[in-house]
Amino acid sequence: LVLLLGLAALVSPGWHARLGAATENFVGGERALARGAGWDLVHQHPWLGVGFGNYRTAALARAGVTGITDQLSRDAHSIALTVWAETGLPGLALWVLLHAALLRALLQRAREGNTVALGAALSWIGYQTLGIAHYLPFHPSVSLGFALVWGVGLVHRAER
């Protein structure tokens, strides 16, 4: 029943229009412009980045080339791309290692029978998916919500 309701919602005209608008924005709208500016910074500073916290200043300095606006210059609308632009390859590698270690720990707990950890691992997938089009650390309540779920998944005792 839940799957049927979900499918009905997805094919409804309202959701179809919303998904079309979101796809258009991702492929050719503001998010694409923000990602383009992020890739420009990565091409300019691939090894060490522009420095942690310097994204906006560096992006605005290249506004004549990228067309980035002040509002869109905060981040690349992608977590990994923003991390790479700010901290270079070492920062990106550390970010990937951190998230790989987190997922590994959650999955290990899930294999031990911890269903809470399995839910937290699924939320990790959601975080990564959202992180493709949003810079979630800019939204502290969202980032902290995910961190809370992951933390509970790591410390909750498995039911035996």
Summary of the structure (lengths in Angstrom):
residues: 160
radius of gyration: 18.6
end to end distance: 30.5
largest distance: 60.9
contacts: 471
relative contact order: 0.10
helix: 78%
strand: 0%
